[in-house]
Amino acid sequence: MRKTRVSSWILVVLLVELIPGSQGPLAVQGQQREKTLKLEADLVTVDATVTDKDGNFLRKLKLDDFTLLADGEQQKLDFFEANEAASLTRPLAVVFAVDISGSIKPEEVARQHDAAQGFMKLVRPESVFAVISFNYEIRVLQDFTSDSAKIGRGFQKIGQTEGSTKLFACIDQAVAMLKRGPRFIKGRRLRRVVVVITDGYDSVDGVDQTDLIRRANDAEVTVYSITLPSYAAGLSNTQRSLTLLDVSRIVPMTGGVDFSADAGDFTPFFKAIAEEIRSSYTLAYYPPERTRHDGRLHQIKVEVKKPGAIVRTNRQSYQSGK
């Protein structure tokens, strides 16, 4: 297959144009549009980040370096994209999820605002962002927008830090927002990301974490966490205690990374997230006809033919339609 950089949407349109009986671009208004939507719905897309054992990104990998397995069976890749540019070329849809429970200091929220504003400058201008806060309740402070001033006003709506913590319910709501939010902007598929800033604890847990991972995988969402310091007795002051978010494995099972916010400046963590996304690869394939609409949950695994390569993907599974 030709190693192409076109977006998956453009690829789908081109495939539709080649379907026998196609009437050309004007026919997209009718039957062709239905075929386009069907093809797009069937396409299984995976975002992958590849590092060596020391955490250094492995860039300039090619299509032939990757193997994608579904239920243990190798799949033919129908789309491959690597971002080798100096800056992010792919737009994002990001939800900033801010913990404002009683364990969080007000000055930390202000630093989060500044770092988030800096992060917005690192990504494509057509990217969209939303802000939600959580303690004993979850509030959408700003829905998706590309206007940094609106995001700033969203952070300014954060009130007093107090109360308990609905961490997993907040991540669940962020995933739901991304799933129903925009999928494409200017013909390019948006990379869906949640950045949750928290101490990692949940005192009002009513969400099944396994189901939450499945929903995040289904929505193609990557969860990154910036965990505020929390140290347990018996550990050194450089060893952060294990949190409920760590135990849930939501972050690694969606291809994300946890950053321990031991320093007062959150900016390096947001820069690291931007670098993570910039260094990722996009793989996609059409499942075989026999499983494409079987309604089952299918397991996905991506392997790289490089010694010592470590692969993280934004999804471990996908639910096929019927």
C-alpha positions in Angstrom: 0.0 0.0 0.0 1.2 3.5 -0.7 2.4 5.3 2.4 0.1 8.2 2.4 -0.2 11.3 4.6 -3.8 12.2 3.6 -6.4 12.2 6.4 -8.6 9.2 6.9 -11.6 11.2 5.8 -9.9 12.0 2.4 -8.9 8.4 2.1 -12.5 7.3 2.7 -13.8 9.8 0.0 -11.2 8.5 -2.5 -12.2 4.9 -1.8 -15.9 5.8 -2.4 -15.0 7.4 -5.7 -13.5 4.1 -6.8 -16.6 2.0 -5.9 -18.0 0.4 -9.0 -21.1 2.3 -10.2 -19.9 5.6 -8.7 -21.3 8.6 -10.4 -18.4 10.9 -9.4 -18.3 13.7 -6.8 -21.8 15.0 -7.3 -23.3 11.6 -6.4 -22.0 12.0 -2.8 -25.3 13.9 -2.2 -27.2 10.6 -2.4 -26.1 7.0 -2.4 -22.4 7.9 -2.3 -22.7 9.8 0.9 -24.3 6.8 2.6 -21.4 4.7 1.3 -18.9 7.2 2.6 -20.4 7.3 6.0 -20.6 3.5 6.1 -16.9 3.2 5.2 -15.9 5.8 7.8 -18.0 4.0 10.5 -16.2 0.7 9.7 -12.7 2.1 9.7 -10.9 1.2 13.0 -8.3 3.8 13.8 -5.5 3.5 16.4 -3.0 6.1 17.6 0.3 4.7 18.7 3.3 6.1 20.5 6.6 4.2 20.3 9.6 4.7 22.7 12.8 2.8 23.6 13.4 1.4 27.0 14.7 4.8 28.2 11.5 6.6 27.1 13.0 8.3 24.0 10.5 8.6 21.1 11.2 6.4 18.1 10.4 8.6 15.1 10.7 8.0 11.3 9.2 4.5 11.6 7.5 3.3 8.4 4.4 1.3 7.7 6.4 -1.9 7.4 7.7 -1.5 10.9 4.2 -2.0 12.4 2.0 -5.0 12.9 -1.6 -4.6 14.0 -3.4 -7.6 15.5 -7.1 -7.9 16.1 -8.1 -10.9 18.3 -4.6 -12.2 17.6 -5.0 -12.1 13.8 -2.8 -9.8 11.7 -4.7 -7.1 9.8 -3.9 -5.4 6.6 -3.3 -1.7 7.3 -5.3 0.6 5.0 -4.0 3.9 6.4 -0.8 5.0 8.0 0.4 8.5 9.0 3.5 9.7 10.8 4.0 13.3 11.9 7.6 14.2 11.2 7.1 18.0 11.2 8.7 20.3 13.7 5.3 21.2 15.1 1.9 19.5 15.6 0.2 19.1 12.2 -2.9 17.3 13.6 -5.7 19.2 15.3 -6.8 18.1 18.8 -10.0 18.0 20.8 -9.0 18.4 24.4 -10.9 18.4 27.7 -9.1 20.0 30.6 -10.5 18.3 33.7 -9.6 20.2 36.9 -9.8 18.8 40.4 -11.2 21.4 42.8 -11.8 19.1 45.8 -10.8 20.2 49.3 -7.3 18.6 49.0 -6.3 21.0 46.2 -4.7 24.4 46.9 -6.2 27.4 45.1 -2.8 28.6 43.8 -2.4 25.3 42.0 -5.5 26.0 39.9 -4.1 29.3 38.8 -0.9 27.6 37.7 -2.9 25.0 35.8 -4.7 27.9 33.9 -1.4 29.4 32.8 0.0 26.1 31.7 -3.2 25.2 29.7 -3.0 28.5 27.9 0.6 27.8 27.0 -0.4 24.3 25.7 -3.0 25.8 23.4 -0.3 27.8 21.7 1.7 24.6 21.0 -1.0 22.9 18.9 -2.9 23.6 15.7 -5.0 26.7 15.8 -8.1 24.8 14.6 -7.9 22.6 17.7 -10.8 22.8 20.1 -10.8 22.8 23.9 -13.2 22.4 26.8 -12.9 23.0 30.6 -14.7 21.0 33.3 -14.1 21.1 37.0 -15.0 18.4 39.6 -15.3 17.9 43.3 -18.6 16.5 44.7 -20.2 17.8 41.5 -19.0 18.1 37.9 -19.4 21.4 36.1 -18.8 22.2 32.4 -17.2 25.6 32.6 -16.6 26.0 28.9 -17.7 23.7 26.0 -15.5 23.1 23.0 -14.0 26.3 21.5 -10.8 27.3 19.8 -11.0 30.8 21.5 -8.3 30.9 24.2 -10.0 33.9 25.8 -13.1 31.7 26.4 -11.0 29.0 27.9 -9.4 31.6 30.2 -12.8 32.7 31.3 -13.7 29.0 31.9 -10.8 28.7 34.3 -11.9 31.9 36.0 -15.3 30.4 36.8 -13.6 27.9 39.1 -14.8 28.7 42.6 -13.5 27.6 46.0 -11.7 24.3 46.3 -13.7 22.2 48.6 -15.5 18.9 49.1 -15.1 15.3 47.9 -13.9 14.1 44.5 -15.8 12.5 41.6 -12.7 11.7 39.7 -13.9 8.7 37.6 -17.3 10.2 36.9 -15.5 13.3 35.7 -13.3 11.4 33.3 -16.4 9.5 32.1 -18.1 12.8 31.3 -15.1 14.1 29.5 -15.0 11.0 27.4 -18.8 11.4 26.6 -18.2 15.1 25.6 -15.4 14.1 23.2 -17.5 11.3 21.7 -20.4 13.6 20.8 -18.1 16.5 20.0 -16.5 17.3 16.6 -14.7 14.5 14.9 -13.2 16.3 11.9 -12.0 19.8 11.3 -11.0 20.9 7.8 -10.9 17.3 6.6 -8.6 16.1 9.4 -9.5 13.7 12.1 -9.2 15.2 15.6 -7.0 13.5 18.2 -9.2 13.2 21.3 -7.5 13.9 24.6 -8.4 14.3 28.3 -5.9 16.1 30.5 -7.0 15.5 34.1 -5.2 17.4 36.9 -5.8 15.8 40.2 -4.4 14.2 43.4 -5.5 10.9 42.0 -8.2 10.0 44.6 -11.9 9.4 44.2 -14.1 9.6 47.3 -17.4 9.2 45.5 -16.7 6.3 43.1 -19.8 5.1 41.3 -18.3 4.4 37.9 -17.2 0.9 36.8 -13.6 1.5 35.8 -13.4 -1.4 33.4 -16.4 -0.1 31.6 -14.9 3.4 31.6 -11.8 2.1 29.9 -13.9 0.4 27.3 -15.9 3.6 26.7 -12.7 5.6 26.3 -11.3 3.0 23.9 -14.6 3.1 21.9 -14.4 6.9 21.7 -10.7 6.8 20.7 -9.8 9.0 23.8 -6.4 9.2 25.4 -6.3 10.2 29.0 -3.2 12.0 30.4 -2.9 12.7 34.1 -0.9 15.4 36.0 -0.9 14.1 39.5 -0.5 16.5 42.4 1.9 15.5 45.2 0.6 13.0 47.7 3.0 11.1 50.0 2.3 8.2 52.3 4.0 7.5 55.6 7.0 5.3 55.3 7.9 6.5 51.8 10.6 9.0 51.0 9.5 12.5 50.0 10.4 11.6 46.4 8.1 8.6 46.2 4.6 9.5 45.4 2.0 7.2 47.0 -0.1 4.9 44.7 -3.5 6.5 44.0 -6.8 5.1 42.9 -6.2 6.5 39.4 -2.9 4.6 39.2 -4.7 1.4 40.3 -7.5 1.8 37.8 -4.9 1.8 34.9 -7.2 4.1 32.9 -4.2 6.3 31.8 -2.0 3.5 30.4 -4.9 1.5 28.9 -5.8 4.6 26.8 -2.2 5.2 25.7 -1.6 8.1 28.1 1.1 8.9 30.6 1.0 10.1 34.2 3.2 13.0 35.2 4.0 13.6 38.9 3.6 17.4 39.5 6.3 17.7 42.2 7.3 21.1 40.8 5.2 24.3 41.1 5.2 24.9 37.3 2.8 22.8 35.2 4.1 24.1 31.9 6.7 21.3 31.3 4.0 18.6 31.7 1.8 20.2 29.1 4.8 20.6 26.7 5.6 16.9 27.3 2.0 15.9 26.4 2.2 18.0 23.2 5.5 16.2 22.3 3.9 12.9 23.0 1.1 13.6 20.6 3.5 15.0 18.0 5.5 11.8 18.1 2.6 9.5 17.6 1.5 7.4 14.6 -1.9 6.8 13.2 -2.9 3.3 11.9 -6.2 2.2 10.5 -7.8 -0.8 8.9 -11.1 -2.2 7.8 -12.0 -5.4 9.7 -12.7 -8.5 7.6 -16.3 -8.8 6.4 -17.0 -11.8 8.7 -16.4 -9.7 11.9 -17.1 -6.2 10.6 -20.7 -6.1 11.9 -20.8 -8.9 14.4 -21.5 -6.6 17.4 -18.6 -8.1 19.4 -15.8 -6.5 21.4 -12.5 -7.1 19.6 -9.1 -6.9 21.2 -6.4 -4.8 19.4 -2.6 -5.0 19.8 0.1 -3.1 17.9 3.6 -4.4 17.6 6.8 -2.7 16.2 9.6 -4.7 14.6 12.3 -2.9 16.4 14.3 -4.5 19.2 13.4 -3.0 22.6 10.5 -0.9 21.2 7.7 -0.1 23.6 4.3 0.7 22.1 1.4 2.6 23.7 -1.9 2.8 21.9 -5.0 4.9 22.6 -7.2 1.8 22.5 -6.9 -1.8 23.4 -10.3 -2.8 21.9 -13.1 -1.7 19.7 -16.8 -2.6 19.6 -18.0 -3.5 16.1 -21.4 -2.4 14.9 -24.3 -4.6 13.8 
